[in-house]
Amino acid sequence: MSSKIDLVTAEVIRSAMETICFEMATYVSRHATTPILNQSNERNATILDSKGRLAGLSVGIPQFMLSSTLPVRLAIDFFGEDLKPGDVILANDPYYGGGHLPDFNVFSPVFADGKLLMFASIQCHHGDTGGAVAGGYNTMAKDIWSEGTRYPLLKIVDGGKERRDVILLLRANNRLAGFIGDMQSQVGAAQLGASRLNDLIERYGAETVQTAIDHTIDEARRRFSEEIARWPDGTYEADAYVDSDPQGNKDIHVHVAVTVKGDRLVLDFNGSDTRQHIAAWSTLGNTRGNALGQLMSVVDPTIPKNEGFFDCVELIAPEGSCVNPTPNKPVSSGTHHPGTEVSDAVALAIAQFLPERVSPQTYKYGSPRQMWGDKDPRTGKAFFDHGGEVNAGWCNGIKGADGWGALPAAFGNLLKAPAELNEVNFPHIIRDRNYRMDSGGAGQWRGGLGSHFVKEVRTPTYISQYIVNQRHVHPGIAGGRHGAPDEAIVSAGTDREVNISPVVNAHLLERGEALIYNFGGGGGWGDAYARAPEAVLEDVWDEYVSIEGAARDYGVVITGSVEAMDLALDHGATARLRADLKGEKAAA
């Protein structure tokens, strides 16, 4: 193949592949049967070449998009010559490259002149995986088999013919009636992607398409390595912690040493937790995706996101540590934690030499709640709600901008379904939905606010909920303060009230009882005393910050009240208070 290509053609082909990915993802949203996919958008599409190298992707969840390569490489090695046009393969096994069992990767090979050229891949989160507990999050699991059914590789379509035996197998190992509809939408998206790639090959030729892929991977490698070369050489270490795993083991530790050497990076996770009795395990594929997702967020956003990034980074994740477990450990919740803390640790290390670029791509989520019951009084049928309604929290401030919006950057295009849709589908009512005053970490640029969430059940409903971000909270950067912690209560005001820490399993909410969840805020950026007093006053008007919080956290004295509409800055008192607070800080 030629090592040269017309740069306009290369860019057109790259853009076409990204458009195909977007079309695949949109196909799932329009054809899936359950809210987690047709409303929340928890799906991502990618294109890979014949070696399993990431060649293109759509807008999606950052770390989620980067975990499709390893299952595809397994399929290349395992099937070999048995791969053929029209095949569609599914995989969800965390120990063959995935994150956790609910994440199904479905992909289809694309051939040109009888030779394998590319794969169209679509990854989606599903609401159940079989196993001992509905929803795929068995917080008490001691091994992977307790969490659900593993499919390392399974041909669901063989040479264009749907395998009815495989459909039957999938249906038999899943509790949700909508699962097969969701899976069929995913298969259809992979087939659509393969068809669009065939059109691309027909228009430009296989050699040109392959050369364009090589070029765009080389370009990403070159541009990322050039950015790294401008960073100061050295080793920068950081630590992040999970409050506890779902089984109560505390302070799960993630340690990273980020070494910059010339135009290369080393991410070394030696020193991370190696306790073997814990239930907090991030698979290698999940760790890889979280680490690279954080790195991608600190560089020029116009650099193509593909295999070229991976080529610039050496990842060291010692087997047996919480960021690369030995086979068969339970990993459902570990995808979130310590997966999130992998991003946190990398961000905190990079903040030591590149603070103006860093915003932790993280969400202190615990894991999605599971709510289910035997009878929806409106339909007479059993129901299962996998927590797909909207939430808000953990948005970090960055240099030049306050934290804003409802979801952290790590969620990407994950919208979460609106409350109204949740109420239509399930016998619940969302009673409250509001920002929490003073929950955003103080800083020169303030962290985004967390939210107050109340969900009332209208029929007896069981709930399982795992919570973190109570002690080890969302971090501030460059001297910014941390965000507020999370808090969750079930059956408030009854003799069965539980303040969750860290988990409740199958807790019964009687009719009229509620889950009350206070989501945490994002960390601030920079010294809070450097924030413009006028910006603090504006936050008080907006009820993001209280008058007391303005004085306590920012050293800004405000008179009057929102109710009386007479808020005003006291500039003299502010200058004196800030001087006193800065003196106390210096002395401390």
Secondary structure, DSSP 8 states (H G I E B T S, - for coil): --S---HHHHHHHHHHHHHHHHHHHHHHHHH-SSHHHHTT--EEEEEEETT--EEEE-S--HHHHTTSHHHHHHHHHHHGGG--TT-EEEE--GGGT-SSTTEEEEEEEEEETTEEEEEEEEEEE-S---SSSTTS--TT-SSGGGT----SSEEEEETTEE-HHHHHHHHHT---TTHHHHHHHHHHHHHHHHHHHHHHHHHH-HHHHHHHHHHHHHHHHHHHHHHHHTS--EEEEEEEEEEE-TTS-EEEEEEEEEEEETTEEEEE-TTS---TT-S----HHHHHHHHHHHHHTTS-TTS--SHHHHHTEEEE--TTBTTB--TT---TGGGTTTHHHHHHHHHHHHTTT-GGG---------EEEEEEES--TTTSS-EEE-S-B--------BTTB---SSS-GGGTT---B-HHHHHHHSSEEEEEEEE-TT-S--SSB-----EEEEEEESS-EEEEEE---SSS----BTT-------EEEESTTSTT-EE-SSEEEEEEE-TT-EEEEE------BS-GGGS-HHHHHHHHHTTSS-HHHHHHHH---EES-TTTT--EE-HHHHHHHHHHHHHHHHH-
